[in-house]
C-alpha cells in the first residue's frame, strides 16, 4: 500500500480500413451514420481520466476527441466503464491510409492504495453501423474511380423505340453526358 502519485499511460492503436472495391480508391468519406463504442476495464485501484483522439476522423471542430473518468477497481474486481456510444454522423473519415489511428492517455488520480505489477487497464474500441455486424454509411465520398470507358461502335439508347442500326451520310453528331459523380472522368 502506498500513496501513488499521478501516473500517465499513453497508448495508440489502429483500426484496419479496407476499400470495398478495387475499382474505387476512397480518400475521404463523410459519415451518414456510424457508432464508436468504448469499453474500459480498469484493474488498478486508482480512478483515472481517459483522453482519446482520432486524427483521421474530423468535423468542423477538428479531430475527434473525447475524455471521461474511469472508476478504480474494488479489491480484485476490475471496474468496467462503458460510456454511451458516440454517434459519428457528420464526421469525415480519412481513408488515405490502410488504417485509422487512435491515441489515448490514461492519467491516474493520486490516492493511497494497494497495487501490484499485474494490475492493468484494457481499452477496447469498435466502429460500426447500426449494429455490430453492419458497416458505416456515407453521405458523400471523395476518391479515385478506376473504371475505364472504352470507345465502341455500339451505342444503346434508353427508350421504348430502339435504333438497331443506322448509316449516316452527312450531318453532325452531338453527345451529351451527365456526370452525377461530381468528378472528372
C-alpha positions in Angstrom: 0.0 0.0 0.0 1.4 3.4 -1.0 0.4 6.9 -1.8 0.6 6.6 -5.6 1.2 9.9 -7.4 -0.4 10.8 -10.7 0.8 8.4 -13.5 0.2 8.8 -17.2 0.0 5.8 -19.6 0.0 6.7 -23.3 -1.1 4.1 -25.9 -2.0 4.1 -29.6 -3.7 1.6 -31.9 -5.2 1.3 -35.4 -8.5 0.3 -37.0 -7.9 -1.5 -40.3 -9.6 0.1 -43.2 -10.4 -2.0 -46.3 -11.5 -0.5 -49.6 -14.8 -2.1 -50.7 -13.8 -2.3 -54.4 -10.6 -2.3 -56.4 -12.4 0.0 -58.9 -12.6 2.8 -56.3 -9.8 4.3 -54.2 -11.6 6.3 -51.5 -9.7 9.3 -50.0 -12.3 10.7 -47.7 -15.9 9.9 -46.8 -18.5 11.8 -44.8 -20.2 9.5 -42.4 -24.0 9.4 -42.6 -24.3 7.0 -39.7 -21.8 5.2 -37.5 -21.1 4.5 -33.9 -17.9 4.4 -31.9 -18.1 2.2 -28.8 -15.6 2.3 -25.9 -15.2 -0.2 -23.1 -12.6 0.2 -20.4 -11.6 -2.4 -17.9 -9.6 -0.9 -15.0 -7.8 -3.4 -12.9 -5.9 -0.7 -11.0 -7.4 0.6 -7.7 -6.9 4.1 -8.8 -9.6 6.2 -10.5 -8.3 7.6 -13.8 -9.1 10.0 -16.6 -9.0 8.7 -20.2 -8.4 11.2 -23.0 -8.6 10.0 -26.6 -8.1 11.5 -30.1 -8.6 10.0 -33.6 -6.8 12.4 -36.0 -8.3 10.8 -39.2 -11.8 11.4 -38.0 -12.7 15.1 -38.3 -15.6 17.5 -38.4 -15.9 21.3 -38.4 -14.5 21.4 -34.8 -11.3 19.5 -35.7 -10.2 15.9 -34.9 -12.5 13.6 -32.9 -11.6 13.7 -29.2 -13.3 12.5 -26.0 -12.5 12.2 -22.3 -14.2 10.6 -19.4 -13.5 9.4 -15.9 -12.8 5.7 -15.1 -13.6 4.3 -11.7 -10.9 2.4 -9.8 -11.1 -1.3 -9.2 -12.6 -2.6 -6.0 -10.3 -5.2 -4.5 -9.8 -8.0 -7.1 -12.8 -6.8 -9.1 -12.0 -4.5 -12.1 -14.2 -1.6 -12.8 -15.9 -1.6 -16.2 -16.7 1.7 -17.9 -18.9 1.7 -21.0 -19.8 5.3 -21.9 -22.7 5.7 -24.3 -21.8 5.1 -27.9 -20.6 8.2 -29.8 -22.6 8.9 -33.0 -20.2 9.7 -35.8 -22.7 11.3 -38.2 -21.2 14.4 -39.9 -17.6 13.3 -39.3 -15.3 12.8 -42.2 -13.1 9.7 -42.2 -9.7 9.9 -43.9 -9.1 6.7 -45.9 -5.8 7.7 -47.4 -4.0 5.0 -45.3 -5.0 1.4 -44.8 -5.8 2.2 -41.1 -7.3 4.8 -38.8 -5.0 5.6 -35.9 -6.2 6.5 -32.4 -4.3 7.7 -29.4 -5.3 7.7 -25.8 -3.8 8.7 -22.4 -4.9 7.3 -19.1 -3.9 9.6 -16.2 -4.4 8.1 -12.7 -5.7 10.3 -9.9 -3.4 10.3 -6.8 -4.6 8.1 -3.9 -3.3 5.8 -1.2 -4.0 2.3 -2.5 -2.6 -1.2 -2.8 -1.4 -2.1 -6.3 0.8 -4.8 -7.8 2.6 -5.4 -11.1 -0.3 -7.4 -12.6 -2.8 -4.5 -12.4 -3.7 -3.1 -15.8 -6.1 -1.1 -17.8 -7.6 -2.5 -21.0 -9.3 -0.3 -23.6 -11.5 -1.7 -26.4 -12.8 0.3 -29.3 -15.3 -0.6 -32.0 -16.6 1.4 -35.0 -19.6 0.0 -36.8 -23.0 0.9 -38.3 -26.4 0.5 -36.6 -25.4 -2.9 -35.2 -22.0 -4.6 -34.7 -22.3 -6.6 -37.9 -23.1 -3.6 -40.2 -20.7 -1.1 -41.7 -20.7 2.7 -41.8 -22.9 4.5 -44.2 -21.7 7.6 -46.0 -23.4 10.8 -47.3 -20.6 11.7 -49.7 -17.3 10.2 -50.8 -14.1 11.6 -52.4 -11.7 9.4 -54.2 -10.5 8.0 -57.5 -12.7 5.8 -59.8 -10.6 3.4 -61.9 -13.3 2.2 -64.3 -12.4 2.5 -67.9 -14.9 3.6 -70.5 -13.9 2.2 -73.9 -14.7 3.6 -77.3 -17.3 1.4 -79.0 -19.3 1.4 -82.2 -22.3 0.1 -80.3 -24.4 2.7 -78.6 -27.5 1.6 -76.7 -30.4 4.1 -76.5 -32.6 4.0 -73.4 -36.1 4.5 -74.8 -39.1 2.4 -75.9 -38.0 2.6 -79.5 -34.7 1.1 -80.1 -32.5 2.0 -83.0 -30.8 -1.2 -84.3 -28.5 0.4 -86.9 -28.1 3.5 -89.0 -25.8 4.8 -91.7 -25.0 8.5 -91.5 -24.5 10.2 -94.9 -23.8 13.6 -93.5 -24.6 15.8 -90.6 -23.4 16.5 -87.1 -23.4 14.3 -84.1 -23.9 15.8 -80.6 -23.0 13.9 -77.5 -24.2 15.0 -74.1 -23.0 13.2 -70.9 -24.4 13.9 -67.5 -21.8 13.2 -64.8 -23.6 12.8 -61.5 -20.5 11.8 -59.6 -19.1 15.3 -59.2 -15.7 14.0 -60.5 -13.7 14.5 -63.7 -13.9 11.3 -65.8 
